[in-house]
Structures are given as structure tokens and as C-alpha cells.
Amino acid sequence: MARVVVLRQMPEAEETAAEIRARGHDAVLLPLARTVPLDAPPPFHDVGGFVVTSLQAVRALAAAFPGDPRPVLAVGARTAEALTAAGFGAVEAGPGTAEGLVARAEVLARESGRPLLYAAGRVRTPDFEAGAGAAGVALLVWEVYDVEPLDPGPAGLAAAFPNRESPDVLVLSVGQAEGFAQLWRRIAAEGRSVPRLLCLSERILRALPVDLRPFACISPQPKLSSLFDRFLPLTWDGGIAGDDRMSHDGREQRSRQETEPRHHEPTSATFASEAAGPDDRPEAGALRHGRLCRPGLARDG
């Protein structure tokens, strides 16, 4: 059974923890930030549809445009489900990355002949806006939330990393990668082993300091289900599926990593799932980080 630290904000952290426990693993909540809604009203303009690249923006959009029939582009399946549950009837789920919405946004803007309203956080990656701008898509950006850091304090850290144990840590956003890096600087002096960092994409891995990247694993696809199936498989008979968790070989490797110089990841490594190029394969990124990232075996039957 794996022990997994979840860095997400509430209430999404509780949902993720429930999924981890349903797979037979232990989950510990260690939120590093919280969402703060902003009061700015939406731009007063007729738009052809909406774009949402974060679950955090759904509530504000639904409050301002209840039951709106215009199309909504969602970054992925979970955001699409939340938008549908909030009353939007024409929701289209994207591939899981913000830039993956650009092509559909271009079509939607062209067909409607109007700009699109992008409900977003105050702090965000520029990928979608840059891609939309390059494609000639007119956007109205409405900042609906901000993110404030949280300090888990000594008690939170002790609960997440007790007795120098080295759990897995879910790293699902650039902000979480940056937050964990700051957190790790505080607790590394206590002699703890670096945990296995389960990253949703290689862009997120790139937000980690270079010395932490060799301990990171990359999801084959930028989806939680893909990450879980790859690195946190279902357990049965009280044990872990296959050899995904830190087996004897893995413990030996971690021991060597603690006593030998670490080899930093080549800087020529390319983005997986979030940039174009012939080598953009999440599998390749995961394999670069060695046996720590071996997938578990599928359950028989």
C-alpha cells in the first residue's frame, strides 16, 4: 500500500484523497494554497462562448451566467463535468492542457464572429492566451480567483512525513511543484529521503528544482486517471499491484542516490503533452528517471 501526500487545495484535495483510498492506498492532505474569489464583474460584451482552464473558475462563471446556452470549452473531463453539473448545456471537454483548447477556440470564435470570454485565475500559465493570440482568437479575460499560499506548519509536516518516511507526493500543477520545492528546503535538513514525485506532465516536472527532478515520474497522459493507473494501481489481498511501489530494488536505488552524486536530467529533454516535437513522449520522460517510475503490473482478472 502506498502512502500518498496530496498538495491540492480544498475541496478538490478531499476528492482526490477519496480516489486514492478507493484504490487501496493511504492519502494524506497537505494543501499548500487556497483559492480566494475575486469580485470583479465579467466584461460587458457579447461573447460567442466561454473558456475555462481550471475547476476554480467554474463557480464564478456559473454565478454570472446561470444556465447559459452558449458553448463552453473546458480544459479536461473533470472541469467539463463540473460545468455540466453547474447548469451549462453545451460543454466540450479538451485534452487536459490549456494550449490543447486553442484549435477549438479558433473554430468557435470564427463561427460565432464574436470574442470568447476566458474565466481564469489571476496567476496562470500563458499557454492558452499565447496560442489564442497567435491564432487570431479574440479573448476577453475575466480574472475570477486568486491563490494564496498556506503554511502547513510543523504539525502538518509531521503528519505528512512521519518518522522520516518517504511517501509518494502528487504534483498536479506548476504551483504545487513550486510550493513543494519551497517546502522541501525546510524539511530536507532533517535527513529525510526525497519522496517519489508523481507529476501530471513534464511541464510540471520542469517547475521542480533540478536536484528534485531525478525523483519525479511523469503521467503518460495529463490526466489523474492515467497517473493513477500508471503509478498507483489498484491493490488486492492487502498488497500492491505488481512492483510499482518501492520494491527491494527501488530501496537499493534510493540508498545509492543518497550516497552517490546525483546525475541531473539533461537540459535537452522536451515537454510531454504540453509542447509539440518528435520526442514529446511521456514514456520517455518517465524512463529517464529510472526504476523509481516503473509502472505497476495490471491486475489479473
C-alpha positions in Angstrom: 0.0 0.0 0.0 1.4 3.4 -1.0 1.2 6.5 1.2 0.4 9.5 -0.9 0.6 13.2 0.0 -2.0 15.3 -1.8 -1.0 19.0 -2.2 -4.2 20.2 -3.8 -6.5 22.9 -2.5 -9.7 22.0 -0.7 -12.2 20.7 -1.6 -10.5 19.1 -4.6 -7.9 17.6 -2.3 -10.6 15.6 -0.4 -12.0 14.2 -3.7 -8.5 13.1 -4.9 -7.8 11.5 -1.5 -11.0 9.5 -1.7 -10.0 8.2 -5.1 -6.6 7.2 -3.8 -8.1 5.4 -0.8 -10.6 3.6 -3.1 -7.6 2.2 -5.0 -6.3 0.7 -1.7 -3.7 3.3 -0.8 -3.4 5.8 2.1 -3.8 9.5 1.4 -2.6 12.5 3.5 -3.9 16.0 2.8 -1.2 18.8 2.8 -2.8 21.7 0.9 -0.2 24.3 0.0 -2.7 27.0 -1.2 -6.3 28.1 -1.0 -8.5 29.8 -3.6 -9.8 33.3 -2.9 -12.6 34.5 -5.2 -12.3 37.9 -6.8 -15.2 40.4 -7.0 -14.6 41.8 -10.5 -17.7 41.6 -12.7 -17.4 39.9 -16.1 -16.7 42.2 -19.1 -19.8 43.8 -20.5 -19.6 42.4 -24.0 -21.5 40.0 -26.2 -19.3 36.8 -26.5 -19.6 33.7 -28.6 -18.7 31.3 -25.8 -16.6 30.7 -22.8 -13.2 29.1 -22.0 -12.4 27.5 -18.6 -8.9 26.1 -17.9 -9.4 25.5 -14.1 -12.0 24.0 -11.9 -11.6 27.0 -9.7 -13.3 29.2 -12.3 -16.5 27.2 -12.6 -18.3 28.7 -9.7 -17.9 32.3 -10.7 -18.8 31.5 -14.3 -22.0 29.7 -13.2 -23.0 32.5 -10.9 -22.6 35.2 -13.6 -24.1 33.2 -16.4 -26.5 30.6 -14.9 -27.8 28.1 -17.4 -26.2 29.9 -20.3 -26.7 28.0 -23.6 -23.6 29.3 -25.3 -20.7 26.8 -25.8 -18.1 26.3 -23.1 -14.6 24.9 -23.8 -13.3 23.1 -20.7 -9.6 22.1 -20.2 -10.4 18.5 -19.4 -13.1 16.0 -18.5 -13.3 16.9 -14.8 -13.8 20.6 -15.5 -16.3 19.7 -18.1 -18.3 17.6 -15.6 -18.3 20.4 -13.1 -19.5 22.9 -15.8 -22.3 20.5 -16.8 -23.3 20.0 -13.1 -23.4 23.8 -12.8 -26.0 24.1 -15.5 -24.1 24.7 -18.7 -25.6 22.6 -21.5 -23.1 22.9 -24.3 -19.8 21.9 -22.7 -16.9 20.4 -24.7 -14.0 18.7 -22.8 -10.5 19.4 -24.0 -7.4 17.2 -23.9 -6.3 18.2 -20.5 -3.9 21.0 -21.4 -4.8 24.7 -21.8 -3.0 25.0 -25.2 -4.9 22.0 -26.4 -8.0 24.2 -26.5 -6.6 26.7 -29.0 -7.8 24.9 -32.1 -11.3 24.6 -30.9 -11.3 28.2 -29.6 -10.3 29.3 -33.1 -13.2 27.5 -34.7 -15.7 28.7 -32.1 -14.6 32.3 -32.4 -14.7 32.1 -36.2 -18.2 30.5 -36.3 -19.7 33.0 -33.8 -17.9 36.0 -35.1 -17.5 37.2 -31.6 -14.8 37.1 -28.9 -14.6 34.4 -26.3 -14.8 35.0 -22.5 -11.9 33.4 -20.7 -12.6 32.9 -17.0 -9.2 32.4 -15.3 -7.1 32.8 -12.2 -5.0 35.9 -11.6 -1.9 33.7 -11.6 -1.9 31.4 -14.6 0.3 30.0 -17.3 0.3 32.0 -20.5 -0.1 29.0 -22.9 -3.7 29.4 -23.9 -3.6 33.2 -24.3 -0.4 33.0 -26.3 -1.8 30.3 -28.5 -5.1 32.1 -29.0 -3.4 35.3 -29.8 -1.2 33.6 -32.4 -4.3 32.0 -34.0 -6.1 35.4 -34.1 -8.7 34.5 -31.5 -10.2 37.5 -29.7 -10.3 36.9 -26.0 -11.8 38.8 -23.1 -10.0 37.7 -19.9 -12.0 37.7 -16.7 -10.0 37.0 -13.6 -12.3 35.3 -11.1 -10.0 33.9 -8.4 -6.6 34.3 -6.9 -4.5 31.7 -5.0 -2.9 32.3 -1.5 -0.2 30.1 -0.1 -0.8 28.1 3.0 1.9 27.1 5.5 1.2 23.6 6.8 3.2 24.2 9.9 5.2 21.7 11.9 2.1 19.6 12.7 1.1 19.3 9.1 4.6 18.3 8.0 4.8 15.7 10.8 1.5 14.2 9.7 2.6 14.1 6.0 6.2 12.9 6.6 6.2 11.0 9.9 9.3 9.2 11.2 11.4 10.1 8.2 9.1 8.0 5.9 9.3 8.8 2.3 5.8 8.7 0.8 4.7 9.5 -2.8 3.7 13.1 -3.4 1.2 14.1 -6.1 2.3 17.2 -8.0 -0.6 18.2 -10.2 0.3 21.8 -11.2 3.2 24.2 -11.6 2.1 26.0 -8.4 2.3 22.7 -6.5 5.7 22.0 -7.9 7.0 25.4 -6.8 5.3 25.1 -3.4 6.7 21.7 -2.7 10.2 22.9 -3.6 10.0 25.6 -1.0 8.6 23.1 1.5 11.3 20.6 0.8 14.0 23.2 1.5 12.6 23.4 5.0 12.5 19.7 5.8 15.4 18.3 3.8 17.8 19.2 6.6 16.0 16.7 8.8 17.7 13.9 6.9 14.5 12.7 5.1 14.7 10.8 1.8 13.4 12.6 -1.2 9.9 11.2 -2.0 8.8 9.9 -5.3 7.1 12.9 -7.0 4.2 11.9 -9.3 3.9 14.7 -11.8 0.9 15.2 -14.1 3.1 16.4 -17.0 6.6 17.2 -17.9 6.0 20.9 -17.8 5.1 20.4 -14.1 8.3 18.5 -13.6 10.2 21.4 -15.2 8.9 23.6 -12.4 10.8 21.5 -9.9 14.4 22.4 -8.9 17.0 20.4 -10.9 18.0 18.3 -7.9 14.5 17.1 -7.4 13.8 16.1 -11.0 15.5 12.7 -10.8 12.9 11.7 -8.3 10.0 12.7 -10.5 7.7 10.4 -12.6 5.5 11.7 -15.4 2.0 10.6 -16.1 1.6 9.0 -19.6 -1.2 11.5 -20.2 -2.1 14.7 -18.3 -5.0 13.1 -16.5 -5.3 11.9 -13.0 -6.7 8.6 -14.1 -3.7 8.0 -16.3 -1.3 8.9 -13.5 -3.1 6.6 -11.0 -3.2 3.7 -13.4 0.5 4.0 -14.1 1.9 4.6 -10.7 -0.8 3.9 -8.1 -2.5 0.7 -9.4 -5.3 -1.0 -7.6 -4.3 -3.2 -4.7 -5.7 -6.5 -3.6 -5.1 -9.1 -0.9 -3.6 -6.3 1.2 -0.7 -5.8 -1.2 0.3 -3.5 -4.0 -0.2 -4.5 -7.7 3.0 -5.5 -9.3 6.2 -3.7 -8.4 5.1 -0.1 -8.7 5.9 0.8 -5.1 9.4 0.9 -3.8 10.4 -2.7 -4.0 13.7 -4.0 -2.8 15.4 -2.8 -6.0 13.9 0.6 -5.6 15.1 0.9 -2.0 18.5 -0.1 -3.0 18.5 2.6 -5.7 17.2 5.2 -3.3 20.0 4.2 -0.9 22.6 4.7 -3.7 21.1 8.0 -4.6 21.5 9.2 -1.0 25.2 8.3 -1.0 26.3 8.9 -4.6 26.4 12.2 -6.6 23.1 12.8 -8.4 23.0 12.9 -12.1 20.9 15.8 -13.3 18.4 15.4 -16.0 19.6 16.5 -19.5 18.5 20.0 -20.2 17.6 19.0 -23.8 14.6 17.0 -22.5 11.4 18.1 -24.2 7.9 18.8 -22.8 5.5 15.9 -22.7 1.8 16.5 -23.6 2.3 20.3 -23.4 4.5 21.1 -26.4 5.0 19.9 -29.9 8.0 17.9 -31.1 9.1 14.5 -32.2 10.4 13.5 -28.8 7.4 14.6 -26.7 6.7 11.2 -25.2 5.7 11.0 -21.5 7.0 7.4 -21.5 10.5 8.7 -22.4 10.3 11.3 -19.7 9.3 8.7 -17.1 12.1 6.2 -18.1 14.7 8.9 -17.8 14.1 8.9 -14.1 14.9 5.2 -13.6 13.3 2.4 -11.7 11.5 4.7 -9.3 9.0 5.2 -12.0 8.4 1.7 -13.1 4.7 1.1 -13.7 2.8 -1.4 -11.7 1.5 -4.6 -13.2 -2.1 -4.8 -14.3 -4.4 -6.7 -12.0 -5.3 -10.2 -13.3 -8.9 -10.9 -13.9 
